[in-house]
Amino acid sequence: MPAKCPKCELAIANIKGEKIKVEIGKSTWRGVSYVCPHCDSVLGVQADPIALKADIVDELKKAIQVWSSK
């Protein structure tokens, strides 16, 4: 049985993701909100996993450059 949107109650076979800015205190993160494809109600929010992966790779590259220059 497919999931239903809690607002419009239509079946959800796919979901839309939208880029958002997530602010926690003074920190800002790239995030994604998951919205109903029928009524655009927000169903959930999280840190953007693709952006998070890219940030980790960039930090590792910088750390390796610093380590290899010693």
N, C-alpha and C positions, 0 to 999 in steps of 0.2 A: 504494500500500500504506500503510495507516494506521500511525502510530507506535504502539509498544507500551511499556507501563510496564516499566521495568527490574526492578521487584520482582515484580509479580503477572503480568506478561507479557500482560495483556489489552490489546486495541486501545483507543486513546484517540481518540475522536471529538470530545470537548469536554474542557475542563479547568476545575478550580475554582481561583479566586483567593481568598486569605485575607489580611486585613490583619494585619501584624506590625510589631513595632518592631525596627529594625536598629541595632545599636550598633557603632560603629567607634571604638575608643579611647574618648574622652570625648564624642564626638558621637553624637547619636541622630537617626535619620531614620525617617520613615514608610515602610514597605515593603509588599511583597506577596509571598506565597509561592504558587507554582503547584503544585497537588497533584493526584495521580491521582484521578479521580472514583470509582474502584472500591475502592482500598485506602488512600487518603489519604497515600500516600508523597509526600514533598516532591521535586518534580522540578526546582525552581529557585527562586531568590529574587532580587529586584531592588528598587531604590527604586521607590516607587509613582509611576508617571508622572502620574497625575491629581493627586495631592497635590503633586508637584513643580511641575506647571504652576500650581496655585493659589498655591503659595508664591512663585513668580516673579512672578505678576500682582500679588500683595499688595506685594512689594518694589518693583516698578515704580510702583505707585500712590503709595507713600510717597515714593519718590524724586522723582516729578513734583510732589507737594505741596510738598516742601522746595524744589525748584527754582523753582516758580511763586510761592512766598512771598518770594523774594529780590528 
